[in-house]
Amino acid sequence: MIAYNDAALVGEAVRSALAQGDAVTEVIAVDDASTDRTGRVLDDLAREHRRLRVIHREDNSGGCGTPRNDGIRAATGRFVMFLDSDDVLPGGAVDALLDAALRHGTPVTAGLCVRRELPGPREVPWQPDLYREPALYEPVAGHPELVGDTLCVNKLYDRAFLLDHEVFFPDGRFTYEDFVFTSRVLAAAPRIAVVPDQVYIWHVRRSAAKQSISLDRKDVANWESRIEAHRTSVRILADAGHKGLAHAARTKFLDHDLRMYVRELHTRGVEHRREWWRLTRAYLAGFEESELLAARAPARWLARVLLASEAPVDSERITQLAARPGRLLPPYVRSGERPVWSPALPAAELDGLDTLPAGQLPVAIDAEPVLGTRSLLRLRLHELYGRVGAAGPVGIDVELCRRADGRRGPVHTAALTADPAGDGWTAETSLDLGALVTLGKRGSGTLDPWDLTARVHCEDGSVLHGALRATGPGLRRHALPSARHGLLLAQPYATTGGALALRMASGLRTAWKIAARKLRRVGTRGR
């Protein structure tokens, strides 16, 4: 376990490892020259628990790789795992991995990691498709899907395998060191066993004063570091003769990394966007056409826009397309028979759009919330190169889902009416806000977030899926009278990717709590 200036959380991490039972013969905590009480907290725990051994580095390494390497070399057990000081291991994690490793004789055994959003209870599984059922991968070169799991912490490693193949992390200040370490593991072509058990809980603290590396993306240097780590990973796989894995790693970069950063690009300054665009175009220029074609349509089209334009363009359109699910906004133009991004970028072809299955079309549905005595949504479905009209949209269902736990809210249904101009369809549906409060988390003093999605039913039997694009002047906080709840607090807003979401709460007491918290923040800023 590595730690740096994490005195408040390191104890919980250590105890979660010790609580795994007799399968854990030792917990090695590497303190990377912390300047707070982290080292003393660890020493106090070591006096209490004989299985805990603390290594104090004299100089801070500047990254996560060096202290992890220290731990690998210091370990005495047959197997090793990695743990960050702000995360925890769930009960039974080590037993689940160790049992599979011994049963299959695998030098690498992996399990499910869950991202837990704090302080709320929301949990999101990492790469869930890989961990739905037990599996044995041999040879790894035949399983390109493995490159998608770039984490090192949800796996058990035979220490002799790491040492024999000289599999270590990059030393020093190297961001995204997991990418390189995982590629070195795959390059050594081990047999890998997979268990569906939850073996790691990755804590995500978005409101923390100091963000983790994976969340701190405000500086363009973070993106530059990610590109470098990815480039290094691809080179490691290619040099080891795993061209298929290197190909899959580049496709994964388009489908995951590129879309994630494009979604946030509109929130950055002008100079950031220009430098980000330059760095990305330079990297994508080295991709093969087959690697672009292997990526999903929205990611592939984003790459083609970047390669076709020397300067940043169409900020809102690329943000909406990078969202999950992607939404392609107008204009919808063609160059000859080919659908293309815009008249200004005819080289950016939206290849495959004309043959994309209806359920995968990046349909754009505008949603304007109008909240009041009768709350409703005004909806507009856009045409999409003739594909939507050909399907014949007739009705739309809007479903709300509580973000914290995935709980479903009421479904609001409306008929669609074609615009006279023939370029879209409109609908209007009421919103049962009181039902959301009844289903939500009551009395917490916070606004409970709900996501909105839509299903469009068509005459040909197809169903189009999409999130709603937030539009209109109603994206603000509303206080609404309610016969049942006294007061409803509703805040429609646009997510980072531009989708419509809704925060809900009820009651005068909750309103006072929220107002008092806001006043305290204002007072703190004033001091």
ZAPAZA-407117 format. One record per residue (C-alpha): residue in one letter; x, y, z. Coordinates in steps of 0.5 Angstrom, whole numbers, padded with zeros to 4 digits, always signed. Each point is the difference from the previous one (the first is absolute). Last residue first. Layout:
BEGIN
AXYZ...
END
This chain:
BEGIN
R-0026+0072+0010G-0005+0001-0006R+0001-0007-0003T-0002-0003+0007G-0006+0004+0001V-0003-0002-0007R+0001-0007+0001R-0003+0001+0007L-0006+0003-0004K-0001-0006-0004R+0000-0005+0005A-0005+0005+0004A-0004+0000-0007I+0000-0008-0001K-0002-0001+0008W-0006+0005-0001A-0002-0003-0006T+0000-0007+0003R-0004+0002+0006L-0005+0003-0004G-0001-0006-0004S+0002-0004-0006A+0006-0002-0004M+0001-0001-0008R+0006+0001-0004L-0001-0001-0008A+0004-0002-0006L+0000+0002-0007A+0006-0002-0004G+0005+0005-0002G+0007-0004+0001T+0001+0004+0006T-0007-0001+0003A-0005+0005-0002Y-0005+0002+0006P-0007-0001+0002Q+0000+0002+0008A-0007-0001+0003L-0001+0001+0008L-0007-0002+0002L-0004+0003+0005G-0006-0002+0005H+0001-0007-0002R-0007-0003-0002A-0003+0007-0001S+0006+0002-0004P+0003+0007-0001L+0006+0001-0005A+0007+0003+0001H+0004+0000-0006R+0007-0001-0001R+0003+0002-0007L+0000-0003-0007G-0007+0003-0002P+0003+0004-0006G+0000-0005-0005T+0004-0006-0002A+0003-0006+0003R+0001-0006-0005L-0004-0006+0002A+0003-0007+0000G-0001-0005-0006H-0003-0006-0002L-0003-0001-0007V-0005-0006+0000S-0002-0004-0006G-0007-0003-0002D+0000+0003-0007E-0005+0005+0003C+0005+0003+0005H+0000+0000+0008V+0005+0006+0002R+0003-0002+0007A+0003+0005+0004T+0004+0001+0006L+0000+0005+0006D+0005+0000+0006W-0002+0001+0007P+0004+0004+0005D-0002+0001+0008L+0001+0007+0002T+0003+0000+0007G-0003+0001+0007S-0001-0008+0001G-0007+0000+0003R-0002-0004-0006K+0004-0004-0005G-0004-0002-0006L-0007-0004-0002T-0004+0005+0004V+0003+0006-0003L+0000-0003-0007A-0007-0001+0000G-0001+0007+0002L+0003+0003-0006D-0005-0004-0005L+0002+0004-0006S-0005+0001-0006T+0002-0002-0007E+0000+0004-0006A+0002-0002-0007T+0004+0002-0006W+0002-0003-0007G+0006+0002-0004D+0003+0003-0007G-0007-0001-0004A-0001+0008+0000P-0007-0001+0002D+0003-0004+0006A-0003-0007+0001T-0004-0001+0007L+0003-0005+0005A-0005-0003+0005A+0002+0000+0007T+0002-0005+0006H+0003+0002+0007V+0003-0006+0004P+0000+0000+0007G+0006-0001+0004R+0006-0005+0000R+0005-0001+0005G+0007+0000-0003D+0003+0001+0007A+0003+0007+0001R-0002+0002-0007R-0008-0001+0001C-0003-0002-0007L-0005+0004-0004E-0003-0002-0006V-0003+0004-0006D-0004-0005-0005I-0001+0003-0007G-0005-0001-0005V-0001-0001-0008P+0007+0000-0003G-0001-0002-0007A+0007-0005-0001A+0001+0004-0007G-0001+0007+0003V+0006-0002+0006R+0005-0002-0006G-0001+0006-0004Y+0007+0003+0001L-0002+0000+0007E-0007+0004+0002H+0000+0003+0006L-0005-0002+0006R-0003+0006+0004L-0002+0000+0007R-0004+0005+0005L+0000-0003+0007L-0005+0001+0005S-0002+0003+0007R-0007+0002+0001T+0000+0005+0006G+0007+0002-0003L+0006-0003-0003V+0001+0001-0008P+0006-0005-0001E+0002+0001-0008A+0003-0007-0003D+0003-0001-0006I+0001-0007-0003A+0006-0001-0004V+0001-0007-0003P+0006-0004+0000L-0002-0006-0004Q+0001-0006+0004G-0007-0003+0000A-0001+0001-0007P+0006-0004-0002L+0005+0004-0004T+0000-0001-0007D+0000+0007-0003L+0004+0003+0006G+0006-0005-0002D+0005+0006-0001L-0002+0006+0002E+0005+0003-0004A+0005+0006+0002A+0003+0002-0006P-0006+0004-0002L+0002+0005+0006A-0003+0007-0002P-0007-0003-0002S+0000-0004+0006W+0001-0007+0003V-0001-0004-0006P-0005-0005-0003R+0002-0002-0006E-0004-0001-0006G+0003+0007-0003S+0003+0003+0006R-0006+0000+0004V-0003+0004+0006Y-0004-0001+0006P+0001+0007+0004P-0002-0002+0005L+0002-0003+0007L+0002-0007+0001R-0001-0003+0007G+0005-0005+0003P-0003-0005+0005R+0005+0001+0004A+0002+0007-0002A+0006+0001-0005L-0006+0002-0005Q-0002+0006+0004T+0007+0003+0002I+0001-0001-0008R-0006+0004-0002E+0001+0005+0006S+0007+0002-0002D-0001+0000-0007V+0008+0002-0002P+0007-0001+0003A+0005+0002-0005E+0004-0004-0005S-0007-0004-0002A+0000-0006-0004L+0004-0004+0005L-0005+0002+0006V-0006-0001-0004R+0002-0007-0002A+0002-0002+0007L-0007+0002+0002W-0003-0004-0005R+0003-0006+0002A-0002+0001+0007P-0007+0001-0001A+0000-0006-0005R+0003-0005+0005A+0008-0001-0002A+0002-0006-0004L+0000+0005-0006L+0005+0004+0003E+0005-0005+0001S-0001-0003-0007E+0002+0007-0002E+0006+0000+0003F+0002+0005+0006G+0006+0004+0000A-0004+0006-0002L-0004-0001+0006Y+0006+0002+0005A+0001+0007-0004R-0007+0002+0000T-0001-0002+0007L+0006+0005+0002R-0002+0006-0004W-0008-0001+0002W+0003+0000+0007E+0004+0006-0001R-0006+0004-0003R-0005-0002+0005H+0005+0002+0006E+0001+0007-0004V-0007+0001+0000G-0002-0002+0007R-0003-0006+0002T-0007-0002+0001H-0002-0002-0007L+0006-0005+0000E-0004-0004+0005R-0004-0005-0004V+0007+0000-0005Y+0004-0003+0006M-0005-0006+0001R-0001-0001-0007L+0008-0001-0001D+0001-0004+0005H-0005-0005-0001D-0002-0002-0007L+0006+0003-0003F+0005-0003+0005K-0003-0006+0000T+0001-0001-0008R+0007+0002+0002A+0001-0006+0005A-0004-0005-0005H+0005+0001-0005A+0006-0001+0005L-0004-0006+0002G+0000-0003-0007K+0007+0002-0001H+0003-0004+0006G+0007-0001-0003A+0003+0002+0007D+0002+0007-0004A-0007+0001-0001L-0002-0001+0007I+0005+0005+0003R-0001+0005-0006V-0008+0000+0002S+0002+0001+0007T+0005+0006-0001R-0005+0004-0005H-0005-0001+0006A+0004+0003+0005E+0002+0005-0005I-0007+0002-0002R-0002+0000+0008S+0006+0004+0002E-0002+0005-0006W-0008+0000+0003N+0003+0002+0007A+0004+0005-0003V-0006+0004-0003D-0002+0002+0007K-0007-0001+0003R+0000-0008+0000D+0001-0001+0007L-0005-0006+0001S+0005-0006-0002I+0006+0004+0004S-0004+0000+0006Q-0003+0007+0002K+0002+0004+0005A-0005+0004+0004A-0005-0006-0001S-0007+0001-0003R+0001-0005-0005R+0002-0006+0005V+0000-0006-0004H+0002-0006+0004W+0002-0007-0003I-0003-0006+0003Y+0004-0006-0002V-0001-0008+0000Q-0008+0000-0002D+0000-0007-0002P-0001-0002-0008V+0006-0004+0000V+0005+0000-0006A+0006-0004-0001I+0006+0002-0004R+0005-0004-0003P+0006+0004-0001A+0002+0004-0007A+0007+0004+0002A-0003+0005-0004L-0007+0000+0004V+0004+0002+0007R+0004+0005-0004S-0006+0003-0002T-0003+0000+0007F+0006+0004+0002V+0000+0005-0005F-0007+0002+0001D+0000+0000+0007E+0005+0005+0000Y-0005+0005-0002T+0005+0006+0002F+0007-0001+0001R+0004+0004+0005G+0005-0005+0002D+0001-0007-0002P-0004-0004-0006F-0004-0006+0004F+0004-0007+0000V-0001-0006-0004E+0007-0003-0001H-0002-0006-0003D+0003-0005+0006L-0002+0005+0005L-0007+0001-0002F-0001-0007-0001A+0003-0002+0007R-0005+0005+0003D-0006-0004-0002Y-0005+0006-0001L-0007+0001+0003K-0004+0005-0004N-0005+0006+0001V+0006+0005+0002C+0004+0000-0007L-0006+0003-0004T+0001+0001-0007D-0006-0005-0002G-0002+0002-0007V+0006-0004-0002L-0003-0007+0002E-0005+0001-0006P+0005-0002-0005H-0001-0007+0002G+0004-0005-0005A+0007+0003+0002V-0002-0002+0008P+0001-0007-0002E-0003-0003+0004Y-0005+0004+0004L-0004-0004+0005A-0007+0003+0002P-0005+0001+0006E-0006+0004-0002R-0002+0007-0001Y+0007+0003+0001L+0002+0002-0006D-0006+0003-0002P+0000+0004+0006Q+0006+0004-0002W+0000+0004+0006P-0007+0000+0004V-0003+0006+0002E-0002+0001+0008R-0005+0006+0002P-0001+0000+0008G+0002+0008+0000P+0006+0003+0004L+0003-0003-0004E+0000-0003-0007R+0002-0007+0001R+0003-0003-0007V+0000-0007+0001C+0005-0005-0002L-0001-0007-0003G+0005-0006+0001A+0007-0002-0003T+0005-0005+0000V+0007+0000-0002P+0005-0005+0000T-0005-0006-0001G+0000-0007+0003H-0007-0001-0001R-0003-0002+0007L+0006+0004+0003A-0002+0006-0003A-0007-0001+0000D+0000-0001+0008L+0005+0006+0001L-0005+0005-0004A-0006-0002+0004D+0004+0000+0007V+0003+0006-0002A-0007+0004-0001G-0003-0003+0006G-0003+0006+0003P+0001+0006-0004L+0007+0003-0001V+0000+0008+0001D+0002+0006-0003D+0004+0007+0002S+0006-0003+0002D+0001-0004-0007L+0000-0008+0000F+0005-0004-0004M+0000-0008+0000V+0006-0005+0001F+0000-0007+0000R+0006-0005+0002G+0001+0004+0006T+0006+0003+0002A-0001+0007-0002A+0006+0006+0000R+0001+0000-0008I-0007+0000-0001G-0001+0006+0005D+0005+0004-0003N-0003-0001-0007R-0006+0003+0003P+0004+0006+0003T+0003+0001-0006G-0006+0000-0005C-0005+0004+0004G+0003+0007-0002G+0004+0006+0003S+0005-0005+0003N+0000+0004+0007D+0007-0001+0003E+0002-0004+0006R-0005-0005-0001H-0003-0003+0006I-0001-0008+0000V-0006-0002+0005R-0001-0008+0001L-0007-0002+0002R-0001-0007+0002R+0002+0001+0008H-0006+0005+0000E-0001+0005+0006R+0008+0002+0000A-0001+0001-0008L-0007+0004+0001D+0004+0005+0004D+0006+0000-0005L-0006+0001-0006V-0003+0006+0004R+0007+0003+0001G+0002+0000-0007T-0007+0003-0003R+0001+0005+0005D+0001+0006-0005T+0007+0001-0004S-0001-0007-0004A+0007-0003-0002D-0003-0005-0005D-0003-0005+0006V+0001-0007-0002A-0005-0004+0003I+0001-0008+0000V-0005-0004+0002E+0002-0007+0002T-0003-0007+0000V-0006+0001-0003A-0004-0006-0001D-0001-0001+0008G-0005+0006+0000Q-0003+0005-0005A-0001+0005+0005L+0008+0002+0000A-0001+0003-0007S-0007+0003+0002R+0004+0003+0007V+0006+0003-0005A-0005+0004-0004E-0004+0002+0006G+0006+0003+0003V+0003+0003-0006L-0006+0005+0000A+0001+0006+0004A+0007-0001+0000D+0001+0001-0008N+0006+0004-0001Y+0003-0005-0005A-0002-0008+0001I+0002-0006-0004M-0003-0007+0002
END
